[in-house]
């Protein structure tokens, strides 16, 4: 990306909206030309602090850095969407997002938060622990069996008119499928990337 194509404001700044790969908006802060260049050069998101009038690497002191994936300007080139892998919470309050507060309505990015929780359960696999910990401790065969069982329950529920029951069974299937993906060192995001790649291959472009 060429910074010369961007429209910085009268103070030489441009807003940067940070989003993780799951789609959660993490924070908004300002960049100048130097912080943008440092972000591109180092691979870690660097901002300009208007209050301190200095550069600051996000997470430099806390360790909760933002590892750059991609930067995209908006259509007017006066704002940046920064896609990053967060290494911990992004807000100084210790929350994942600076926009946390009241519970969010259910949305697809929440699946990323659920997956992070399941990963922590995997790290604590224990035959005497929680349901999730027990499944992880039993390994891939047991988890795969649960996926098959839940898929059967979805099919049976689909033949009835009880929408709530059908959605409940579908939720159980998605939960156990995510467990299986994590057990195999994969993730829902990687499945989405496969679907995205297939669509791009068929259309010649992404939409």
N, C-alpha and C positions, 0 to 999 in steps of 0.2 A: 504494500500500500504506500502511495506517495503522499506524505504530509502536505506537499505543496498544493494538492488538489482540495484540501479541506478549507472550510470557512471558520477560522477562529474569530472570537468576538473581539471587541475593542480592547479588552485586557489581555488578548492573546491566549484565550482559554476556549476549550470545547468540552461539553459534558460527555461523560462516558458511562453507559449503562451496562453493568456487569451481570451476565446471565450464565448459569451453569449448563451443562449438557442435558440435564433433565428438564430444562426450561424454566427453572426458578430464577426470578430476578433477585440478585444478591444485594446490590447496592448501586448508588449513583454518586459519582465524584467528578472532579475536573482534571483535565490534562492540558498542559501546554506543549509546545513543540519538543522541548527537551524531555519531558516525562514520557511523551509518546515514543520518541526515539529510543529511550532507555527500555521501555516496555518491549519494543520490537527487537532490540539488541540482546536483552537479557532473558527474555521469555517469561518474565514475572511482571505483573501489572504494577506500574508506577504512576502516581498521581502528583498533582500540584496542590498543596494546601494553601487555600486563600487566607486562612487565619494566621498561619505561621509564615506564609510567604516563602515556602521551601518545598523541595521535592520530598515525597515519602513513598517508600515501597510498601504496599499493602502487606501487613503481616511481618514486617521486618523485625519487630520486637516480640510479637506474640507467637510467631511461627505459622500463623494462619494466612499463608500467602495465596495468591491467585496465579496459577500457572496458565499462561496464555495459550489459547488454541487458535483464535482467529479474531480479527477486528474488521468490522464492516461499517462504513459510513452510511447515514441515511440518504434519502433521495436528494436532499438539499446540501449534503456534505457539511452540515453544521452540528451533527451529533454522531456519537460512535456507539455501536453495539459491540461490547467486548465479551466474547465467548471464552470462558476460562474454567479450569479444573480447580475448585477450591480445596485448599489443604486445611480444613477445619472451618469453624464458623466465620462468617464474613462481617458480622456486626460487633462493635465494641462491647455490646451488652452480652455477648456470648451466644447470640441466636444465629441461625443459619443465614437469615436475611435481615437487612435493616428495616424491611417492611413487615416483619413479624409483629404480632400483637394479639389481636383477637384471632381465633382459629380461622384459617382460610377455608373457603368453600372447597368441596372436593374438586380436584383437578388432576390432570395427567402428571404434572411435575411432582405431585405427592408420592407417586410410585417410586421416584428416586429416593425420597426420604425413607419410605418403607424398606427399600432395598438396602440402604445404609444400616438400618436397624437390624435387618436380617443378617447382614454381614457380621455385625457385632455379636449376634447370637451364634453364628458359625464359629467365631473365634473362641466362644465359651462353650462349645459342644460338651454336653454332659448327659449321660444316661439317666441321671436323677434330676435333671434341670427342667426347664420349661418345655412345652410341647415342641417348640421349634428346636431347642437345643437337643432334645431327645432324638428327633428325626435326623439332625445333622450327625449325631453320634452313631446312628445306625447305618449311615452311608448311602451310596447312590442307589442300590437295589431297593431299599425300603422307600426312599423318596420317590423313585420312579414308579413303584407300585401304587403309591398314593396318587400320583398324577393319573394313572390309568383308572383308579377307582373314582376319582373326582370327575374325569372325563365322562365316565358312564353315568354318573349322577346328573351331569349337565344334559346329556342326551335324553334321559328319562324326564327331567324337568321341562325340557323343550316340548315334550309331547302333551303337556298339560297347559291350562290357561292361567296358572298362578305365576304372574310376572315376578312377584317378590321372591318366590322360591327359586325361580329360574336364575334371577340375578345373584341370589345368595350362593347357588351352586357354581355359577360362573366365577364369582369372587373366590370361592374355595379352590377352583381349578387354577386360576391365575396365581394365587398365593403359592400353591404347591409347585407349579411350573417354575416360579421364580426361585424357590428353594432348590429345585433340580439344577437350574442354570448356575446358581451360585456354587453348588456342590461341584459342578464341572468347571469352575473358574471362569464362568461367563456371566452375562447380565442381560436384563431386558433391553438395555440400550443397544447392545450389540445385535439383538434380534431386530430392533427398529432399523439399525444401519443396514442390515441385510435386505429388509423390505424396501428401504429407501434406494439402495443400489439397484434392486430389481426394477423398480419403477423408472429410475433414471435410464437404465439400459433399454427399456422398452420404448420410452418416449424420446430419448435423446436429450432430455433436459429434466431438471427437477422442478417440481411445482409445490 
